[in-house]
Amino acid sequence: ILLSFLFVFQFRWGLQGALLATVGSAVFGAAIRSYLFRNQLPASGRSGRSEITALYSYGLPLLPRELAEWGRIPAQRLIVASVMS
C-alpha cells in the first residue's frame, strides 16, 4: 500500500507506478518469506540451496495469479459500469 501510494500519487506515475508497486511488493514479500524460511531451518544442519528453493517455490506460482487478479478486478468494474445504468 505504501509503495502504491508513493509511486501513483506522490510521483504521479499512474499505471506504470501501480505495476511497479505490485512487482515491488511481490519482491518484498518474497524476501520476507525467504528470510522466514531460513530461520525455520535447523541452525546446526542448515540445508543447502535445494531445500530452500523447494520451500521458496511453494509461494512462487501464486505471483502470476496475484498479477492476474490485479488486472481482472478493474476490468470487471469497467464491464459492469458500462452494462449497468
Contacts in CASP RR format, 6 or more apart in sequence:
PFRMAT RR
TARGET T0000
AUTHOR 0000-0000-0000
METHOD contacts of the structure
MODEL  1
ILLSFLFVFQFRWGLQGALLATVGSAVFGAAIRSYLFRNQLPASGRSGRS
EITALYSYGLPLLPRELAEWGRIPAQRLIVASVMS
3 20 0 8 1.000
3 21 0 8 1.000
3 24 0 8 1.000
3 25 0 8 1.000
3 28 0 8 1.000
4 17 0 8 1.000
4 18 0 8 1.000
4 21 0 8 1.000
4 22 0 8 1.000
4 25 0 8 1.000
6 21 0 8 1.000
7 13 0 8 1.000
7 14 0 8 1.000
7 17 0 8 1.000
7 18 0 8 1.000
7 20 0 8 1.000
7 21 0 8 1.000
8 14 0 8 1.000
8 17 0 8 1.000
8 18 0 8 1.000
8 21 0 8 1.000
11 17 0 8 1.000
13 20 0 8 1.000
22 66 0 8 1.000
22 67 0 8 1.000
22 70 0 8 1.000
26 63 0 8 1.000
26 66 0 8 1.000
26 67 0 8 1.000
30 56 0 8 1.000
30 60 0 8 1.000
30 63 0 8 1.000
33 56 0 8 1.000
33 59 0 8 1.000
34 52 0 8 1.000
34 56 0 8 1.000
37 52 0 8 1.000
37 55 0 8 1.000
37 56 0 8 1.000
38 52 0 8 1.000
41 47 0 8 1.000
41 51 0 8 1.000
41 52 0 8 1.000
END
